[in-house]
Structures are given as structure tokens and as C-alpha cells.
Amino acid sequence: MEQTQERVQSEQESVCVVGLGTVGQPTAEYFISRKIPTYGCDLNPSALERLRPSLQGASTSMSALPLADVFIVTVDTGLRGDNPSTENVFRACEAIARRGRPKLVSIESTVPVGTCKRLHEEVFRGDQRLVHVPHRWWAEETQTHGVRQARVIGGIDEASVRVALPFYNRAGIPVIPVADIRLAELCKIAENTDRYLKIAYAELLKLACDENRLDFEQLRQAMNTKWNVEVLEARDGIGGTCLPKDILYLKAAAPEVCHLLDGARDVDRLYRESKEKVE
């Protein structure tokens, strides 16, 4: 009987998605599709209007919403110059803390290494189940790389992970635990930095070919005949917001040893300049 009651209670858990932008909107839509009671909070009224008919409740103020069981933080993070800017995450968590103590807070926004521990200590005063489940959302292929894809999860403690695993399992989102919440933070920014470096290397080879009047595509195809080599295409330069941001988040984790990252950024800048001259 107790197991049945626990299962029913679990199925009735509610979630509030904080930040209904590029990642938050599809995240909320996904939870709604899973029949999970979903609330939404965003400072932008137009973001709320897009989802209001499907949400249990929506507001620009956390205080106007019920205290959900689980809060998912998907607000934007960015840069101030070349330095990480996480004010939005701190403001969102401060609003959650003022609202009450939910069963779980999950940070899905991309954050620099050490951010979640600071949130736990400075905002939640060490008294909140907290996990980091960084998103891997890719707008160009949402079926395969949308909300429902394997992700890493790190907890501020083991108890937080134990609370989070059943929730994400019920939501149909595979999660792979890591031993330290900082590993989860580092994993996301390292994944995108790996992509950045591979693109920058292709750009470097293209510049070298141009300098020597050689065909880059022939070089790329020749190199890719080796079993452990896969050179990417050199296209329009590294655009968007995630890769240029995340490489600097990784640099912030160990600035004294990240000269390779500076070189990659320089290569991308030179490559873009060369394309502009041609065009």
C-alpha cells in the first residue's frame, strides 16, 4: 500500500520552469506533453503568452505561483566582455528561495565551474536539494537533440541526485550521474569547446591551403581516409552564442593553461576576416 501511495504521489509532482526562452519553452512543452503539471515563470510577458494556455499557471513573478515540487532553471547566461555572466541564474534562484523550499532545484542553464556550489551556499544557505543537468538542446535537430536526450547529472550531494533521478526517469530523460556537480558544469562547456576546437582546426587548414594555393577539400578528404582522423568542413566561421560563450567559460575554469583556446579564437577571427575579404 505504501509503495502505491508513493507512486501516485510521484506521478502528481509538479514542475516550474524558470525562464521560457530558447531552451525553457521547449522544456516546458516537453513536461506538459508528459502530463506533468507544469508552471512557467519568465520576466518577459510575451514568452508567457506563448505557453499560457497549456500551463497550470504562468507569471512574471514567482510569488504569484504555487510552490512547485521541482524547479527547473533554464534562464540565459552570457558574457560581460570575455568574463562569464550568471546574474540571471542567481536572480532566478533567489526568487525560488524567497518562495520556499521545493523538493528539488535543477539548474539546466549553462554555468561556469563552481556556480552551483555558490548558489547552494550563498542563495540557498546550504539547505536545498540541488542538481545540475546541463541542457544539450540543438534547435536545428530537435527530434534527436531536443529535451529528451541523454545528459549528465551532478548533485550538490548524493541525496539531491537520489531525489532527481526518479523525476527525470518519469519525464523520460536519460541522465548519467557524475561524482561531482562541478564535473557536470565542466562537461557541458567542454563538449562545446571540443566542437569549437575542431571547427577552428578545419579553418586553420583552410587558411594554410589558401596560403599555398592548395585545395582544402581535397586535403580534407585525403586526411579523412585515415581511421582516426575526421576533419570537419570549413564553413562560415563559428557563429551562434553557445560555442563562443562556452569556450570562455572553460577558460575561466583554468585561465593559466588555456592558451590553446586563445589560439583557436584567433584562428576563427582570422578565418572570418579572410572570408569577408573574398566576399
JOUR-V985192 format. One record per helix or strand of 3 or more residues. SS is the DSSP state (hx for helix, st for strand). FROM is the first residue (numbers start at 1). TO is the last residue. Records with the same first field share a line. If there is no record, write none. Layout:
SS=FROM-TO  FROM-TO
This chain:
hx=2-11  24-33  45-54  62-64  87-99  115-123  142-145  158-170  181-211  216-223  242-253  255-257  259-278
st=15-18  38-41  57-59  70-73  78-80  83-85  104-107  130-132  151-155  175-177
